[in-house]
Amino acid sequence: MSLGIAVITYRRRDRFEPLMERLARFTEAPYELVVADDDGRDGTVEWCHARGIRIITGENRGVARNKNRGLFALASLGCDPILIMEDDVYPDVPGWEADWVQATRRWHHMSYLHPRIADATVSGRGTPEDPFVNPKATAQLLTISARALSEVGYLDSRFIGWGHAHGEWTTRIKRAGYGFKPIVLPDGTKPKAQLYLIGGLVDNEGSRWRDEESGRRNRELYRQIYPEPIFRRPWRSAHERAAFLAEQSQAGIDGEELAAALDAALDLTAA
């Protein structure tokens, strides 16, 4: 199976284009590339079409739906592992992807250690064998193996807009036994801390699409759905399913086989 990279973007052409240039320049392994654009209408779709880059877009629904676009497309193409990269980081070292592939094969789920949270790191050398361990959560780059994805599924489509969808997904991945090391904090709590790399990436953060109201709403949703089974499809209804697969089809992805497998998997977890 080949490496898959999904670039997640929304109205940040000034960040998106340099990232795409650096991906092409510094990625040495063969990979499938998918861009997911959340109806930004800033010329990104046309830019990708002009260069023959596969891009998936549709109704603006927020971060969870947009990341699922890329994640599902790459899973349909048989990629393993999958890297979900937001447009506010970019690679700056030739062969940057090697550490991410090796670490994901070992731990099944990794994140990028953003400078904002670096001070909270409790251990690790930042290598695939000994990643940084940190109780904070960031999502500029998230990875997942096919094995973990088959057990946990996708970001929950009930998260609309900005905030908490990636944290809830990572929590389910950790509940499944992947992508963490247990630590003991000074207050005596024992969280499953996330695993991080820097992995040849550079922070490229620009304007941030924060929405405090959707953040509040999504934070409450996180609390409400925590007890539910860990497996989720990228849709919650037949209508959502049809719209999601139509977006995939428009980008040249035949997702019917994977969709049927996800439906069957959900039936098994509910049994």
Summary of the structure (lengths in Angstrom):
residues: 271
radius of gyration: 17.5
end to end distance: 30.8
largest distance: 55.0
contacts: 904
relative contact order: 0.17
helix: 41%
strand: 20%
